[in-house]
Amino acid sequence: MVAGPWFLDGNNIMGSRPDGWWNDREGAAVRLADHVARWCRTHDDDVLLVFDGAPAERVSVVAGGNLSIRFADRPGRNAADDVIVGLVEVALVEQVRVMVVTADRGLIDRLPPGATVERPTRFLSRLDAAAS
């Protein structure tokens, strides 16, 4: 297998730190996207950050380089899971390494064999280390 993409469950990552993100979901999504974008500059792997909810221009404009940002195709909670599962299935067929960042048990249970899962707390530590 060759190096492959990272699929980030944006809402799940935001929810892993009780920093008041629920008071300003869009602002929290922008902060996460900015943090991920800085980390993306340290490597060449493709990264897809997926959020539940309606598209937000303030979040989308952070995308560029090896970072793509996408919003779920349907409304509702955990809608991003459908996007992530579908794209992981395609990536695994293409025989690439796939990393999914989530702590969502429902999403983890839906992932096909071969996908590697990293917990949001570990991932955020990775981002913090790259920023220092």
N, C-alpha and C positions, 0 to 999 in steps of 0.2 A: 504494500500500500504506500502511496505517496502522501506527502503532507496535505492536509485538507483544511476545511473551514471550521470555524467556531460558530456555534449558534447560541445566542444569548437570550434567555428568557427575561426580558427587561423588567417587567413588573415584579417577577419573583426576586430578582437581584435587588431592586429598590426596596422591596419589603423585608429584606434580610437585615437591614440596619434600621432600628427605631429612631430615626433622626427627624421625625415630623414630616416625612415625605407626603403623608396623606393630606396635609393641609394645602399642598400645592403640587399635585401630581405632575402637571406639565413642567413646572420648574425642576422637580426632582428628576424627571426624564431628561431634561436638558443637562443637568449636572452629571448624570450617569453617562450620557452620550459624550459629553466633553471629556470625562475621565477615560472612557473607553478609547476615544479618538487619540488621546495622548499616548496610551499604551500601544495602539496600533502602529504608531510611528517607530516602535522598537522592534518590529518583526514584519514578515511578509505574508503571514497567513491571512486569508480572507476571513472577515468577521461580519456576521449578520446579527444585528441587535433588533429584536422583535418585541413590540409592545402590543398589549391589548388596547382597545379603544380607538377613537377616531384619530386620523392623522393630525399631527400638530406641526405646523411649519417651523416653529422655533426649535423643534427636535430634529426634523428632517434636514435642516440646513447644515447640521454638524457632519453629515455623511460626506465621505470623500476618501480618495486613496483606497486602502483595503477595507474600509468600513462602509457597510451598507446599513441603512435603517429602514425598517418596514413596520407597518401597522397591520394588525390582524385583518383578514378578509371579511370577517363578520363581526357584528357587535356581540358583546357579552363577555363575561368573565372567562378567563382561560382560553379565549379565542386564539391567542398566539400559539397555543400548543398545537393546533391543527397545522399551522404554517410550518412550525419547527419539525413536526413529525414527517410531513410530506417532503420537505427538503432534505432531511436526514436520510430518508429512504432512497432518494435519488442519488445523494452523495455516496452512499454505501454501495449502490449498484455500480457506480463509477470507480469503486475500489479506492476510495480515499479515506484517510484517517478523519474521523469526525469527533469533535468535542462539543458537548452540550453543557451549558452552565445553567443549572436549576437545582432547586431542592423540592420541586413540586412532584410529589409521589405519583400523582396521576399521569403527569407527563413522562416521568421516568419509566413507569410501567408500560407506556405506549411505544417507547423507543424500540426500534428493531435491534436484534443482536449485532454487536460490532460497534455500537456507539459508546463512546466514553463519556462519563458524566463527572463534572466538577461542581462542587457545592459553591454557592454564591460567596460564602465567607472566605473560602480559599481563593476564589477568583478576585475578590476585592483586595485581598492581601497581595495578590500578584500585581494588581493595578497600582496599589500604594507603593510597592517595592520599585516598580518601574518609574514612578513619579519622583522618587527620591534620589 
